[in-house]
Amino acid sequence: MHPPRPKRVFRGPQFVDQLAEWLSKHCPFTALSLLVLLIAGSAIPIPRPLVFVALVGTADVAINLFRDLRRPRREARASLTRTNVTA
C-alpha cells in the first residue's frame, strides 16, 4: 500500500515566492509593474490604468513571442545509436 500523498495546502510565503519566481521568469514587465504599484502606488497617479495594463500586457506578450522565435526548433530525426537494433 502506498503512503498517503501530502495535501497541497495553501502555504503563504512559499506560494508567494513561487508566484514571484514565475512572474519574473515569464512576465517580467508585469512583475515589475506590480512591484512598482505595490511600493509606490499611492505616490504615482495613473490617470488611465487600463491603458497602463494594456501596455504592460502587450510588452510581456511581445517578449514571449520573441523568446519563442529565437528558441531553436528540434528536428524530428531518427536516432543513429539505437541499442536494440540488429546489424
Secondary structure as GFF3:
##gff-version 3
##sequence-region A 1 87
A	DSSP	alpha_helix	12	26	.	.	.	ID=ss1
A	DSSP	alpha_helix	28	40	.	.	.	ID=ss2
A	DSSP	alpha_helix	49	70	.	.	.	ID=ss3
###
